[in-house]
Amino acid sequence: MSQALSFRYVGDSGVDETMNQQLVIKNDAPDSLAPVLSFKALDKNDHVLPHVKVSTVYGSDRGNLVVPYGTSIDILRFSGQREHDVADVRVTVQVATKVQIPAGPHDVATQALDSHGREIEKFERFSAVGLTNEDGFPVFVRIAYILWDQPSKGVTQQAVEVTPIGGLTFVPAHGTAVVKVSGKAAAAVARNSYGPAVSIKAYKSK
């Protein structure tokens, strides 16, 4: 299964409103897979940066991200000496497990909702997240509330705080679901609303 996976690192796509430090994962297998990946950070000369730790937002380094046939992404986080010198990553597949429930190719869309179920901006203090699955397959997802840093020009934007909203959530084929914001997630939303850059992202999981 691991031979079906290939990877490409995109530090900055150059497109506005696009997340930085993306790991693009291509799955050529007909089955949905849950890989466990390991990473080495590389500089612009393809030299390993031994003191830079690479972790992920969606969990492809711990088998938490489900990648269907086609293209998926994870978001990488770098920490340690020379973390801003990362130009590429080397990816190793430790294991890739077949997932029994197939997933469709499209992302599950998220929408911030107020306490009355009305749609509001993700930068506001929202009370729930609406999920919409446009594919003909049911899917399980998790939601990440991501706080981004504000780097200087020429430095990629990094996820500095990632808070899960709810738990593993089932979204039916061509269907919707609503996840309430509570606990640590509610505290994070209260802390970061009306302030810095944030994202609400649903990713396929198990």
ChimeraX commands (.cxc) that place a marker at each C-alpha (Angstrom):
marker #1 position 0.00,0.00,0.00 radius 0.5
marker #1 position 2.82,2.42,0.81 radius 0.5
marker #1 position 3.99,2.34,-2.84 radius 0.5
marker #1 position 0.71,4.00,-3.82 radius 0.5
marker #1 position 1.57,7.17,-1.90 radius 0.5
marker #1 position 3.65,10.09,-3.14 radius 0.5
marker #1 position 4.31,13.49,-1.58 radius 0.5
marker #1 position 5.06,17.10,-2.41 radius 0.5
marker #1 position 5.82,19.92,0.01 radius 0.5
marker #1 position 4.40,23.38,-0.74 radius 0.5
marker #1 position 5.76,26.02,1.62 radius 0.5
marker #1 position 3.90,28.90,0.01 radius 0.5
marker #1 position 1.72,28.39,-3.05 radius 0.5
marker #1 position 1.75,32.09,-3.87 radius 0.5
marker #1 position -2.05,32.13,-3.82 radius 0.5
marker #1 position -3.74,34.43,-1.30 radius 0.5
marker #1 position -5.85,32.80,1.44 radius 0.5
marker #1 position -4.06,29.48,0.91 radius 0.5
marker #1 position -2.54,27.72,3.90 radius 0.5
marker #1 position 1.25,27.53,4.04 radius 0.5
marker #1 position 3.44,24.51,4.81 radius 0.5
marker #1 position 1.19,22.02,3.05 radius 0.5
marker #1 position 2.10,18.39,2.55 radius 0.5
marker #1 position 0.31,17.30,-0.63 radius 0.5
marker #1 position -0.38,13.55,-0.50 radius 0.5
marker #1 position -1.29,11.65,-3.65 radius 0.5
marker #1 position -2.88,8.21,-3.27 radius 0.5
marker #1 position -2.92,6.12,-6.45 radius 0.5
marker #1 position -4.60,3.15,-4.75 radius 0.5
marker #1 position -8.38,2.64,-5.11 radius 0.5
marker #1 position -8.64,2.24,-1.34 radius 0.5
marker #1 position -8.64,4.93,1.34 radius 0.5
marker #1 position -5.47,4.68,3.44 radius 0.5
marker #1 position -4.41,5.84,6.89 radius 0.5
marker #1 position -0.63,6.28,6.70 radius 0.5
marker #1 position 1.88,6.78,9.48 radius 0.5
marker #1 position 4.56,9.09,8.09 radius 0.5
marker #1 position 7.92,10.29,9.38 radius 0.5
marker #1 position 9.72,13.39,8.20 radius 0.5
marker #1 position 13.14,14.98,7.86 radius 0.5
marker #1 position 13.32,18.72,7.27 radius 0.5
marker #1 position 15.61,19.86,4.44 radius 0.5
marker #1 position 17.18,23.22,3.64 radius 0.5
marker #1 position 17.34,24.80,0.17 radius 0.5
marker #1 position 20.37,22.65,-0.65 radius 0.5
marker #1 position 18.53,19.44,0.30 radius 0.5
marker #1 position 20.65,19.06,3.43 radius 0.5
marker #1 position 18.94,17.59,6.48 radius 0.5
marker #1 position 18.22,20.04,9.30 radius 0.5
marker #1 position 18.83,17.69,12.24 radius 0.5
marker #1 position 17.54,20.02,14.95 radius 0.5
marker #1 position 14.21,20.77,13.30 radius 0.5
marker #1 position 11.28,18.70,14.51 radius 0.5
marker #1 position 8.46,18.13,12.01 radius 0.5
marker #1 position 4.93,17.48,13.23 radius 0.5
marker #1 position 1.50,17.63,11.59 radius 0.5
marker #1 position -1.85,19.32,12.14 radius 0.5
marker #1 position -4.08,16.52,10.82 radius 0.5
marker #1 position -2.10,13.57,12.15 radius 0.5
marker #1 position -0.52,11.83,9.15 radius 0.5
marker #1 position 2.47,11.20,11.44 radius 0.5
marker #1 position 0.33,9.07,13.76 radius 0.5
marker #1 position -2.22,7.36,11.51 radius 0.5
marker #1 position -4.98,9.88,12.21 radius 0.5
marker #1 position -5.50,11.19,8.65 radius 0.5
marker #1 position -7.44,9.17,6.08 radius 0.5
marker #1 position -6.38,9.78,2.48 radius 0.5
marker #1 position -8.78,8.60,-0.25 radius 0.5
marker #1 position -7.87,7.95,-3.87 radius 0.5
marker #1 position -6.60,11.20,-5.36 radius 0.5
marker #1 position -5.01,14.15,-3.58 radius 0.5
marker #1 position -5.21,15.12,0.10 radius 0.5
marker #1 position -3.23,17.49,2.29 radius 0.5
marker #1 position -1.82,17.76,5.76 radius 0.5
marker #1 position -0.28,20.86,7.33 radius 0.5
marker #1 position 3.27,20.65,8.68 radius 0.5
marker #1 position 4.66,22.40,11.74 radius 0.5
marker #1 position 8.36,23.03,12.33 radius 0.5
marker #1 position 10.15,23.71,15.60 radius 0.5
marker #1 position 13.76,23.92,16.69 radius 0.5
marker #1 position 17.00,25.51,15.58 radius 0.5
marker #1 position 16.76,26.82,11.96 radius 0.5
marker #1 position 13.03,26.09,11.70 radius 0.5
marker #1 position 12.68,29.03,9.28 radius 0.5
marker #1 position 15.24,27.49,6.91 radius 0.5
marker #1 position 13.03,24.57,5.91 radius 0.5
marker #1 position 12.65,24.46,2.11 radius 0.5
marker #1 position 11.46,20.86,1.65 radius 0.5
marker #1 position 10.80,17.66,3.57 radius 0.5
marker #1 position 11.75,14.04,3.07 radius 0.5
marker #1 position 8.82,11.72,3.77 radius 0.5
marker #1 position 9.01,8.06,4.80 radius 0.5
marker #1 position 5.94,5.83,4.97 radius 0.5
marker #1 position 6.19,3.70,8.11 radius 0.5
marker #1 position 2.91,1.91,7.44 radius 0.5
marker #1 position -0.26,2.53,5.41 radius 0.5
marker #1 position -3.42,0.82,6.64 radius 0.5
marker #1 position -6.47,0.27,4.46 radius 0.5
marker #1 position -9.59,1.98,5.82 radius 0.5
marker #1 position -12.81,-0.03,5.57 radius 0.5
marker #1 position -15.15,2.89,4.83 radius 0.5
marker #1 position -14.10,4.60,1.57 radius 0.5
marker #1 position -13.97,8.37,1.43 radius 0.5
marker #1 position -14.78,10.67,-1.46 radius 0.5
marker #1 position -12.28,13.02,-3.11 radius 0.5
marker #1 position -13.68,16.35,-1.91 radius 0.5
marker #1 position -12.99,18.13,1.36 radius 0.5
marker #1 position -15.86,18.34,3.83 radius 0.5
marker #1 position -16.82,22.02,3.97 radius 0.5
marker #1 position -17.02,23.84,7.31 radius 0.5
marker #1 position -19.20,26.77,8.32 radius 0.5
marker #1 position -19.07,28.69,11.60 radius 0.5
marker #1 position -22.51,28.99,13.26 radius 0.5
marker #1 position -23.79,31.15,16.10 radius 0.5
marker #1 position -25.89,29.87,19.00 radius 0.5
marker #1 position -29.03,30.13,16.84 radius 0.5
marker #1 position -27.55,28.13,13.97 radius 0.5
marker #1 position -26.98,31.17,11.77 radius 0.5
marker #1 position -23.92,31.35,9.53 radius 0.5
marker #1 position -21.23,33.76,10.74 radius 0.5
marker #1 position -17.59,34.47,9.93 radius 0.5
marker #1 position -14.92,32.10,11.25 radius 0.5
marker #1 position -13.20,35.08,12.91 radius 0.5
marker #1 position -16.22,35.69,15.15 radius 0.5
marker #1 position -17.05,33.87,18.38 radius 0.5
marker #1 position -18.94,30.89,16.99 radius 0.5
marker #1 position -20.87,28.23,18.91 radius 0.5
marker #1 position -20.95,25.34,16.43 radius 0.5
marker #1 position -19.51,24.17,13.13 radius 0.5
marker #1 position -21.68,22.98,10.26 radius 0.5
marker #1 position -20.26,20.24,8.03 radius 0.5
marker #1 position -21.28,19.51,4.43 radius 0.5
marker #1 position -20.24,16.40,2.51 radius 0.5
marker #1 position -20.77,16.74,-1.25 radius 0.5
marker #1 position -19.51,13.25,-2.06 radius 0.5
marker #1 position -21.57,10.10,-2.56 radius 0.5
marker #1 position -19.72,8.34,0.26 radius 0.5
marker #1 position -20.35,8.81,3.97 radius 0.5
marker #1 position -17.26,9.98,5.82 radius 0.5
marker #1 position -15.80,10.36,9.29 radius 0.5
marker #1 position -14.04,13.64,10.00 radius 0.5
marker #1 position -12.37,15.58,12.79 radius 0.5
marker #1 position -12.32,19.37,13.02 radius 0.5
marker #1 position -9.24,21.48,13.73 radius 0.5
marker #1 position -9.41,25.11,14.85 radius 0.5
marker #1 position -6.08,26.55,13.74 radius 0.5
marker #1 position -4.43,29.76,14.93 radius 0.5
marker #1 position -1.75,31.06,12.55 radius 0.5
marker #1 position 1.26,33.22,13.32 radius 0.5
marker #1 position 1.99,36.53,11.59 radius 0.5
marker #1 position 5.48,36.04,10.12 radius 0.5
marker #1 position 7.69,38.61,8.49 radius 0.5
marker #1 position 7.81,38.81,4.70 radius 0.5
marker #1 position 9.48,35.80,3.10 radius 0.5
marker #1 position 8.76,33.45,6.03 radius 0.5
marker #1 position 5.98,30.88,5.73 radius 0.5
marker #1 position 2.96,31.17,7.99 radius 0.5
marker #1 position 2.84,28.44,10.63 radius 0.5
marker #1 position 0.09,26.92,12.73 radius 0.5
marker #1 position 1.00,27.93,16.28 radius 0.5
marker #1 position -2.08,26.53,18.05 radius 0.5
marker #1 position -4.33,23.66,16.96 radius 0.5
marker #1 position -7.46,22.86,18.98 radius 0.5
marker #1 position -9.83,20.00,18.15 radius 0.5
marker #1 position -13.54,20.80,18.01 radius 0.5
marker #1 position -15.66,17.82,19.04 radius 0.5
marker #1 position -14.48,14.32,18.22 radius 0.5
marker #1 position -14.76,11.86,15.36 radius 0.5
marker #1 position -17.92,12.89,13.50 radius 0.5
marker #1 position -19.98,10.99,10.91 radius 0.5
marker #1 position -21.23,12.98,7.92 radius 0.5
marker #1 position -23.61,11.07,5.58 radius 0.5
marker #1 position -23.24,10.96,1.81 radius 0.5
marker #1 position -24.52,14.20,0.30 radius 0.5
marker #1 position -25.37,15.17,3.87 radius 0.5
marker #1 position -24.64,17.52,6.74 radius 0.5
marker #1 position -23.79,17.45,10.44 radius 0.5
marker #1 position -23.38,20.03,13.20 radius 0.5
marker #1 position -20.70,19.89,15.91 radius 0.5
marker #1 position -21.08,22.00,19.05 radius 0.5
marker #1 position -18.12,24.00,20.36 radius 0.5
marker #1 position -17.41,23.27,24.03 radius 0.5
marker #1 position -14.63,22.89,26.60 radius 0.5
marker #1 position -11.12,23.76,25.43 radius 0.5
marker #1 position -12.42,24.53,21.95 radius 0.5
marker #1 position -14.84,27.14,23.31 radius 0.5
marker #1 position -12.01,28.71,25.32 radius 0.5
marker #1 position -9.79,28.83,22.23 radius 0.5
marker #1 position -12.54,30.46,20.14 radius 0.5
marker #1 position -13.19,33.03,22.87 radius 0.5
marker #1 position -9.48,33.78,23.13 radius 0.5
marker #1 position -8.79,34.11,19.41 radius 0.5
marker #1 position -12.01,35.54,17.96 radius 0.5
marker #1 position -11.92,39.00,16.37 radius 0.5
marker #1 position -8.13,38.77,16.38 radius 0.5
marker #1 position -5.44,36.97,14.41 radius 0.5
marker #1 position -5.74,34.65,11.44 radius 0.5
marker #1 position -7.68,31.44,12.11 radius 0.5
marker #1 position -8.96,28.51,10.08 radius 0.5
marker #1 position -11.66,25.89,10.69 radius 0.5
marker #1 position -10.75,22.72,8.82 radius 0.5
marker #1 position -12.39,19.29,8.65 radius 0.5
marker #1 position -10.19,16.38,7.69 radius 0.5
marker #1 position -11.04,12.74,7.02 radius 0.5
marker #1 position -10.10,10.51,9.92 radius 0.5
marker #1 position -10.88,7.29,11.76 radius 0.5
marker link #1:1,2 radius 0.2
marker link #1:2,3 radius 0.2
marker link #1:3,4 radius 0.2
marker link #1:4,5 radius 0.2
marker link #1:5,6 radius 0.2
marker link #1:6,7 radius 0.2
marker link #1:7,8 radius 0.2
marker link #1:8,9 radius 0.2
marker link #1:9,10 radius 0.2
marker link #1:10,11 radius 0.2
marker link #1:11,12 radius 0.2
marker link #1:12,13 radius 0.2
marker link #1:13,14 radius 0.2
marker link #1:14,15 radius 0.2
marker link #1:15,16 radius 0.2
marker link #1:16,17 radius 0.2
marker link #1:17,18 radius 0.2
marker link #1:18,19 radius 0.2
marker link #1:19,20 radius 0.2
marker link #1:20,21 radius 0.2
marker link #1:21,22 radius 0.2
marker link #1:22,23 radius 0.2
marker link #1:23,24 radius 0.2
marker link #1:24,25 radius 0.2
marker link #1:25,26 radius 0.2
marker link #1:26,27 radius 0.2
marker link #1:27,28 radius 0.2
marker link #1:28,29 radius 0.2
marker link #1:29,30 radius 0.2
marker link #1:30,31 radius 0.2
marker link #1:31,32 radius 0.2
marker link #1:32,33 radius 0.2
marker link #1:33,34 radius 0.2
marker link #1:34,35 radius 0.2
marker link #1:35,36 radius 0.2
marker link #1:36,37 radius 0.2
marker link #1:37,38 radius 0.2
marker link #1:38,39 radius 0.2
marker link #1:39,40 radius 0.2
marker link #1:40,41 radius 0.2
marker link #1:41,42 radius 0.2
marker link #1:42,43 radius 0.2
marker link #1:43,44 radius 0.2
marker link #1:44,45 radius 0.2
marker link #1:45,46 radius 0.2
marker link #1:46,47 radius 0.2
marker link #1:47,48 radius 0.2
marker link #1:48,49 radius 0.2
marker link #1:49,50 radius 0.2
marker link #1:50,51 radius 0.2
marker link #1:51,52 radius 0.2
marker link #1:52,53 radius 0.2
marker link #1:53,54 radius 0.2
marker link #1:54,55 radius 0.2
marker link #1:55,56 radius 0.2
marker link #1:56,57 radius 0.2
marker link #1:57,58 radius 0.2
marker link #1:58,59 radius 0.2
marker link #1:59,60 radius 0.2
marker link #1:60,61 radius 0.2
marker link #1:61,62 radius 0.2
marker link #1:62,63 radius 0.2
marker link #1:63,64 radius 0.2
marker link #1:64,65 radius 0.2
marker link #1:65,66 radius 0.2
marker link #1:66,67 radius 0.2
marker link #1:67,68 radius 0.2
marker link #1:68,69 radius 0.2
marker link #1:69,70 radius 0.2
marker link #1:70,71 radius 0.2
marker link #1:71,72 radius 0.2
marker link #1:72,73 radius 0.2
marker link #1:73,74 radius 0.2
marker link #1:74,75 radius 0.2
marker link #1:75,76 radius 0.2
marker link #1:76,77 radius 0.2
marker link #1:77,78 radius 0.2
marker link #1:78,79 radius 0.2
marker link #1:79,80 radius 0.2
marker link #1:80,81 radius 0.2
marker link #1:81,82 radius 0.2
marker link #1:82,83 radius 0.2
marker link #1:83,84 radius 0.2
marker link #1:84,85 radius 0.2
marker link #1:85,86 radius 0.2
marker link #1:86,87 radius 0.2
marker link #1:87,88 radius 0.2
marker link #1:88,89 radius 0.2
marker link #1:89,90 radius 0.2
marker link #1:90,91 radius 0.2
marker link #1:91,92 radius 0.2
marker link #1:92,93 radius 0.2
marker link #1:93,94 radius 0.2
marker link #1:94,95 radius 0.2
marker link #1:95,96 radius 0.2
marker link #1:96,97 radius 0.2
marker link #1:97,98 radius 0.2
marker link #1:98,99 radius 0.2
marker link #1:99,100 radius 0.2
marker link #1:100,101 radius 0.2
marker link #1:101,102 radius 0.2
marker link #1:102,103 radius 0.2
marker link #1:103,104 radius 0.2
marker link #1:104,105 radius 0.2
marker link #1:105,106 radius 0.2
marker link #1:106,107 radius 0.2
marker link #1:107,108 radius 0.2
marker link #1:108,109 radius 0.2
marker link #1:109,110 radius 0.2
marker link #1:110,111 radius 0.2
marker link #1:111,112 radius 0.2
marker link #1:112,113 radius 0.2
marker link #1:113,114 radius 0.2
marker link #1:114,115 radius 0.2
marker link #1:115,116 radius 0.2
marker link #1:116,117 radius 0.2
marker link #1:117,118 radius 0.2
marker link #1:118,119 radius 0.2
marker link #1:119,120 radius 0.2
marker link #1:120,121 radius 0.2
marker link #1:121,122 radius 0.2
marker link #1:122,123 radius 0.2
marker link #1:123,124 radius 0.2
marker link #1:124,125 radius 0.2
marker link #1:125,126 radius 0.2
marker link #1:126,127 radius 0.2
marker link #1:127,128 radius 0.2
marker link #1:128,129 radius 0.2
marker link #1:129,130 radius 0.2
marker link #1:130,131 radius 0.2
marker link #1:131,132 radius 0.2
marker link #1:132,133 radius 0.2
marker link #1:133,134 radius 0.2
marker link #1:134,135 radius 0.2
marker link #1:135,136 radius 0.2
marker link #1:136,137 radius 0.2
marker link #1:137,138 radius 0.2
marker link #1:138,139 radius 0.2
marker link #1:139,140 radius 0.2
marker link #1:140,141 radius 0.2
marker link #1:141,142 radius 0.2
marker link #1:142,143 radius 0.2
marker link #1:143,144 radius 0.2
marker link #1:144,145 radius 0.2
marker link #1:145,146 radius 0.2
marker link #1:146,147 radius 0.2
marker link #1:147,148 radius 0.2
marker link #1:148,149 radius 0.2
marker link #1:149,150 radius 0.2
marker link #1:150,151 radius 0.2
marker link #1:151,152 radius 0.2
marker link #1:152,153 radius 0.2
marker link #1:153,154 radius 0.2
marker link #1:154,155 radius 0.2
marker link #1:155,156 radius 0.2
marker link #1:156,157 radius 0.2
marker link #1:157,158 radius 0.2
marker link #1:158,159 radius 0.2
marker link #1:159,160 radius 0.2
marker link #1:160,161 radius 0.2
marker link #1:161,162 radius 0.2
marker link #1:162,163 radius 0.2
marker link #1:163,164 radius 0.2
marker link #1:164,165 radius 0.2
marker link #1:165,166 radius 0.2
marker link #1:166,167 radius 0.2
marker link #1:167,168 radius 0.2
marker link #1:168,169 radius 0.2
marker link #1:169,170 radius 0.2
marker link #1:170,171 radius 0.2
marker link #1:171,172 radius 0.2
marker link #1:172,173 radius 0.2
marker link #1:173,174 radius 0.2
marker link #1:174,175 radius 0.2
marker link #1:175,176 radius 0.2
marker link #1:176,177 radius 0.2
marker link #1:177,178 radius 0.2
marker link #1:178,179 radius 0.2
marker link #1:179,180 radius 0.2
marker link #1:180,181 radius 0.2
marker link #1:181,182 radius 0.2
marker link #1:182,183 radius 0.2
marker link #1:183,184 radius 0.2
marker link #1:184,185 radius 0.2
marker link #1:185,186 radius 0.2
marker link #1:186,187 radius 0.2
marker link #1:187,188 radius 0.2
marker link #1:188,189 radius 0.2
marker link #1:189,190 radius 0.2
marker link #1:190,191 radius 0.2
marker link #1:191,192 radius 0.2
marker link #1:192,193 radius 0.2
marker link #1:193,194 radius 0.2
marker link #1:194,195 radius 0.2
marker link #1:195,196 radius 0.2
marker link #1:196,197 radius 0.2
marker link #1:197,198 radius 0.2
marker link #1:198,199 radius 0.2
marker link #1:199,200 radius 0.2
marker link #1:200,201 radius 0.2
marker link #1:201,202 radius 0.2
marker link #1:202,203 radius 0.2
marker link #1:203,204 radius 0.2
marker link #1:204,205 radius 0.2
marker link #1:205,206 radius 0.2
view
